[in-house]
Amino acid sequence: MDEEVWEPWTAEEIDALLAEDVPQLSRDEAASFALVKVTPRALAPKGAAQEKLTHWLVAERLGKAIYWDSVAEEYGVGRLKDGILSEPENYGELTWALDELFGQERPEEPKEHW
């Protein structure tokens, strides 16, 4: 039985992911992302081994970063200092990570009235 060996994502795969996800943002979200996006680069989470980097920096603002977690395959936000990611927390979609980066709360779902 051949088991697939996990390989870290490449810069090309991250670029393709962003090319798919960014157009799905609202106009305001896309404008916000344009202000903070960076050229994607591999990051080391605090205490992680350097040989297989699993997180990719895609945006940065005021010491916080949006990253792509290529193991969980979702976006997250954490602190960034000297190229090291700490306090990572995954949020799933890019829009939710943007909300966290900018300190915005997502509106509550409308409640049904009976």
Backbone hydrogen bonds in HBPLUS format (Angstrom, degrees):
<---DONOR---> <-ACCEPTOR-->    atom                        ^
c    i                          cat <-CA-CA->   ^        H-A-AA   ^      H-
h    n   atom  resd res      DA  || num        DHA   H-A  angle D-A-AA Bond
n    s   type  num  typ     dist DA aas  dist angle  dist       angle   num
A0014-ILE N   A0010-THR O   3.08 MM   4  6.45 153.0  2.16 149.8 157.3     1
A0015-ASP N   A0011-ALA O   2.93 MM   4  6.19 160.4  1.97 150.6 155.8     2
A0016-ALA N   A0012-GLU O   3.01 MM   4  6.21 155.9  2.07 144.7 151.0     3
A0017-LEU N   A0013-GLU O   2.92 MM   4  6.12 151.9  2.00 142.5 150.4     4
A0018-LEU N   A0014-ILE O   2.95 MM   4  6.22 165.3  1.97 156.5 159.1     5
A0019-ALA N   A0015-ASP O   2.93 MM   4  6.10 151.9  2.01 144.3 152.8     6
A0020-GLU N   A0016-ALA O   3.14 MM   4  6.35 131.1  2.39 136.7 148.1     7
A0020-GLU N   A0017-LEU O   3.09 MM   3  5.21 135.9  2.30  98.1 110.4     8
A0021-ASP N   A0017-LEU O   2.87 MM   4  6.14 157.1  1.92 151.9 159.1     9
A0022-VAL N   A0018-LEU O   2.92 MM   4  5.56 168.7  1.93 146.0 149.9    10
A0024-GLN N   A0021-ASP O   3.08 MM   3  5.40 145.6  2.20 108.3 118.7    11
A0025-LEU N   A0022-VAL O   3.05 MM   3  5.46 165.7  2.07 116.7 121.4    12
A0030-ALA N   A0026-SER O   2.85 MM   4  6.01 162.1  1.88 154.9 159.8    13
A0031-ALA N   A0027-ARG O   2.99 MM   4  6.21 152.6  2.06 144.6 152.1    14
A0032-SER N   A0028-ASP O   2.92 MM   4  6.19 156.6  1.98 148.2 154.7    15
A0033-PHE N   A0029-GLU O   2.82 MM   4  6.05 161.5  1.85 152.5 157.7    16
A0034-ALA N   A0030-ALA O   2.92 MM   4  6.09 153.9  1.99 144.0 150.9    17
A0035-LEU N   A0032-SER O   3.11 MM   3  5.31 132.8  2.34 100.2 112.5    18
A0036-VAL N   A0033-PHE O   3.05 MM   3  5.33 138.2  2.23 105.1 116.4    19
A0037-LYS N   A0033-PHE O   2.83 MM   4  5.68 134.6  2.04 162.6 171.9    20
A0060-GLU N   A0036-VAL O   2.88 MM  24  5.38 155.9  1.94 144.0 145.7    21
A0038-VAL N   A0058-VAL O   2.99 MM  20  5.43 156.6  2.05 126.6 126.7    22
A0041-ARG N   A0057-LEU O   3.29 MM  16  5.41 145.0  2.42 133.2 143.2    23
A0057-LEU N   A0041-ARG O   2.85 MM  16  5.41 155.2  1.91 167.5 159.3    24
A0043-LEU N   A0055-HIS O   2.72 MM  12  5.28 163.2  1.75 152.1 149.9    25
A0085-LEU N   A0044-ALA O   3.06 MM  41  6.10 165.2  2.08 140.4 144.9    26
A0048-ALA N   A0045-PRO O   2.86 MM   3  5.36 156.5  1.91 149.5 146.5    27
A0046-LYS N   A0085-LEU O   2.70 MM  39  5.64 149.1  1.79 174.6 163.7    28
A0070-SER N   A0054-THR O   2.81 MM  16  5.31 165.5  1.83 175.3 170.7    29
A0056-TRP N   A0068-TRP O   2.93 MM  12  5.00 148.4  2.03 133.8 144.1    30
A0068-TRP N   A0056-TRP O   2.77 MM  12  5.00 145.2  1.89 135.1 146.4    31
A0058-VAL N   A0066-ILE O   2.92 MM   8  5.77 173.3  1.92 157.3 155.5    32
A0059-ALA N   A0066-ILE O   3.34 MM   7  5.00 150.4  2.44 139.5 135.3    33
A0066-ILE N   A0059-ALA O   2.86 MM   7  5.00 159.8  1.90 130.6 137.0    34
A0061-ARG N   A0064-LYS O   2.83 MM   3  5.29 164.3  1.85 151.8 155.8    35
A0064-LYS N   A0061-ARG O   2.88 MM   3  5.29 157.5  1.93 119.2 126.8    36
A0080-LEU N   A0063-GLY O   2.90 MM  17  5.39 162.0  1.93 142.8 142.4    37
A0065-ALA N   A0078-GLY O   2.81 MM  13  5.48 155.0  1.88 158.8 163.9    38
A0078-GLY N   A0065-ALA O   3.04 MM  13  5.48 149.0  2.14 145.0 154.6    39
A0067-TYR N   A0076-GLY O   2.90 MM   9  5.34 159.2  1.94 139.8 145.9    40
A0076-GLY N   A0067-TYR O   2.88 MM   9  5.34 150.6  1.97 149.3 153.6    41
A0069-ASP N   A0074-GLU O   2.90 MM   5  5.50 173.4  1.91 154.6 155.8    42
A0073-GLU N   A0069-ASP O   2.67 MM   4  5.33 128.9  1.92 140.7 157.0    43
A0074-GLU N   A0069-ASP O   3.32 MM   5  5.50 142.1  2.47 133.9 143.2    44
A0075-TYR N   A0092-GLY O   2.84 MM  17  5.09 166.0  1.86 144.1 139.4    45
A0091-TYR N   A0075-TYR O   2.71 MM  16  5.75 169.9  1.72 148.3 151.9    46
A0092-GLY N   A0075-TYR O   3.12 MM  17  5.09 135.7  2.32 151.8 146.3    47
A0077-VAL N   A0089-GLU O   2.98 MM  12  5.56 156.0  2.04 148.5 149.1    48
A0089-GLU N   A0077-VAL O   3.01 MM  12  5.56 139.2  2.18 135.5 147.3    49
A0079-ARG N   A0086-SER O   2.77 MM   7  5.09 150.0  1.86 155.0 158.8    50
A0086-SER N   A0079-ARG O   2.87 MM   7  5.09 162.2  1.90 141.1 146.6    51
A0081-LYS N   A0084-ILE O   3.07 MM   3  5.37 165.1  2.09 146.6 149.7    52
A0084-ILE N   A0081-LYS O   2.94 MM   3  5.37 162.6  1.97 117.0 122.8    53
A0097-ALA N   A0093-GLU O   3.16 MM   4  6.53 154.7  2.23 148.8 156.0    54
A0098-LEU N   A0094-LEU O   2.89 MM   4  6.16 155.4  1.95 154.9 161.8    55
A0099-ASP N   A0095-THR O   3.04 MM   4  6.30 155.3  2.10 142.5 148.8    56
A0100-GLU N   A0096-TRP O   3.12 MM   4  6.40 155.0  2.19 143.3 149.3    57
A0101-LEU N   A0097-ALA O   2.88 MM   4  6.14 159.7  1.92 150.2 156.2    58
A0102-PHE N   A0098-LEU O   2.95 MM   4  6.14 156.7  2.00 154.7 159.7    59
A0103-GLY N   A0099-ASP O   2.89 MM   4  5.81 103.5  2.48 132.9 150.6    60
A0104-GLN N   A0099-ASP O   2.71 MM   5  4.74 149.8  1.80 148.8 149.4    61
A0103-GLY N   A0100-GLU O   3.13 MM   3  4.87 154.4  2.20  96.6 104.4    62
